[in-house]
Amino acid sequence: MKIHTKSVHAGDRKKPPEQIPVTTPIYTAASYISARQEELDRIFGHELEGYSYARYGTPTGAALEELVNSLENGHGAQACASGMAALELAILAALVDRPKSILAAEAIYGATLNLLVRVFEPLGAGVRHVDIYDLEAVERAIAAHKPGCVLMETISNPTLRVGQIDRIAAMCKAAGAALIVDNTFATPLLLRPLELGASFCVHSLTKYLAGHGDVLGGIVICDEAHYETMRTLARTNGPALGAFEAYLAMRGIKTFPLRMERQCANAARIAAWLESHPRIESVIFPGQSSHPDAAVIARLFPPGLYGAMVSFRIKDAAREAVFAFIDRLKLVVRATSLGDVHSMILYPVISSHREMSPAQRQRLGITESLVRLSVGIEDADDVIADLDQALKG
Ligand SMILES: Cc1ncc(COP(=O)(O)O)c(C=O)c1O
């Protein structure tokens, strides 16, 4: 063989050794060779399990999907290139055979709201919003609008409300609607939506599951009834997560429960400290006995695990004062995202909820004085010291 041919083929496609690697390798191949065309034909025809083309699945992606599916106790999963791609896939899969109508919680991540308004509404889907924490309002809205799906977050962003997923799932089932739950903030350590009757559970893998701030990804986990529809859509739509990202996410997840336990404990300490600080007007934390959903939280979350997000309002602080407080932080990272090993702070008014109207923000309690803290795995004393010096400013 000549040098040009050897450069392309030599050494490649060696059969893997008999020994099994301890962790799943990163399979970057875009396509797979079958021994015979008859075998490839059966793989394409879904008669035989196997790989043909990376958009349809890779061994690295499949390992991650099996892992997260097992954490969420689902039927199957599809890893996606971002949390937003996962949300879009879940909504599409829910609506394929149902009325093109979405009932969404009012309190929801800003980009999710944009997905509904900029993508699904222009495509002709009806989008309605409801106070998801008012079960009678949810029941009335389902009866009036007959949605194909209901969309909510387990813990809402950034006001940290907790909805009654089990009761809403029962309402959806009775009405023939699919319930989609974004479980990013709660994680499967606190709650598993499919166990409570949801049809789809969605995660931004970017957050607690991967946990190190070094990978963007998402995943949809669903029940048996929706699995084939979701996978078929994903093969066509092509939201698949790349193999490098799938590997990183899987690596991160190995320590996810340990990190999350620590983050929850740190958040509870920091929330209690903030509550007693003279410059703090109010604190929102799902572990508080005064939380508006305390009874639901006691019923649905394990004792002592309330998530690791803490939102708080700084007394008499308008935008400039909040900017100055955030700029003074030295340890807490001033960046968009959450769920990482490091503590992070975000100002929802200029970031996650920027495009919401001021009136709507006000109604949801997303005031100019509100900041959202994602608590990391550091020593809580160091985070408290940093917040303290920045509040004194
Ligand atoms: C609750 C929630 N869902 C979904 C997303 C979107 O995830 P991604 O940024 O991975 O697309 C985010 C991102 O912040 C989020 O906070």
The ligand as a MOL file (V3000), in Angstrom:
LIG
                    3D

  0  0  0     0  0            999 V3000
M  V30 BEGIN CTAB
M  V30 COUNTS 16 16 0 0 0
M  V30 BEGIN ATOM
M  V30 1 C -34.0840 24.5890 34.9570 0
M  V30 2 C -33.3210 24.6320 33.6770 0
M  V30 3 N -33.7330 23.8760 32.6430 0
M  V30 4 C -33.0750 23.8710 31.4640 0
M  V30 5 C -31.9640 24.6490 31.2710 0
M  V30 6 C -31.2800 24.6560 29.9360 0
M  V30 7 O -30.1340 23.8950 29.9750 0
M  V30 8 P -28.8930 24.1300 28.9750 0
M  V30 9 O -28.2900 25.4410 29.3340 0
M  V30 10 O -28.0390 22.9370 29.2320 0
M  V30 11 O -29.4620 24.1450 27.5950 0
M  V30 12 C -31.4820 25.4470 32.3230 0
M  V30 13 C -30.2870 26.2850 32.1410 0
M  V30 14 O -29.9520 27.1020 32.9700 0
M  V30 15 C -32.1880 25.4410 33.5590 0
M  V30 16 O -31.8000 26.2170 34.5850 0
M  V30 END ATOM
M  V30 BEGIN BOND
M  V30 1 1 1 2
M  V30 2 1 2 3
M  V30 3 2 2 15
M  V30 4 2 3 4
M  V30 5 1 4 5
M  V30 6 1 5 6
M  V30 7 2 5 12
M  V30 8 1 6 7
M  V30 9 1 7 8
M  V30 10 2 8 9
M  V30 11 1 8 10
M  V30 12 1 8 11
M  V30 13 1 12 13
M  V30 14 1 12 15
M  V30 15 2 13 14
M  V30 16 1 15 16
M  V30 END BOND
M  V30 END CTAB
M  END
